[in-house]
């Protein structure tokens, strides 16, 4: 997953849970402009701490896995 996929996934999760950017902004004390720029992949300097706060708020977490040398099914499908 790259930065663009992460920001898109978080945006979709937020929308599916019917949480506005304004609500997220107020609850986490992160500017709505920062959230909007992140979700639209227009700013990559949001910082890991803020991304982790957003994910936690939405009930998600990041987990690490070793990168495979083989392409995933999704990568093959999208090629």
C-alpha positions, -999 to 999 in steps of 0.1 A, spaced: 0 0 0 14 34 -9 5 69 4 -22 75 -21 -39 41 -14 -37 48 24 -53 82 21 -80 69 -2 -88 40 21 -90 63 52 -113 86 33 -136 57 23 -137 44 58 -146 78 72 -174 83 47 -187 47 52 -190 55 89 -208 88 80 -182 109 99 -176 143 84 -141 158 81 -154 186 104 -163 161 131 -130 143 128 -112 176 129 -130 187 161 -127 154 179 -90 150 171 -79 186 171 -65 183 136 -74 210 111 -101 201 86 -78 215 58 -51 190 69 -75 161 68 -88 172 34 -53 176 20 -44 141 33 -75 124 20 -69 140 -14 -32 130 -14 -23 166 -18 -1 167 13 22 140 24 35 159 55 6 151 78 28 130 100 25 95 112 12 105 146 -18 122 131 -25 93 107 -24 69 136 -48 91 156 -72 91 126 -70 53 122 -75 48 159 -106 70 159 -120 50 130 -113 17 147 -83 7 125 -46 1 130 -16 -4 108 2 -37 108 35 -45 92 43 -74 70 74 -84 51 73 -73 15 71 -101 -9 93 -103 -40 64 -117 -59 35 -95 -72 2 -97 -54 -30 -107 -72 -41 -71 -72 -8 -59 -87 -11 -85 -115 -48 -77 -121 -41 -40 -123 -11 -43 -146 
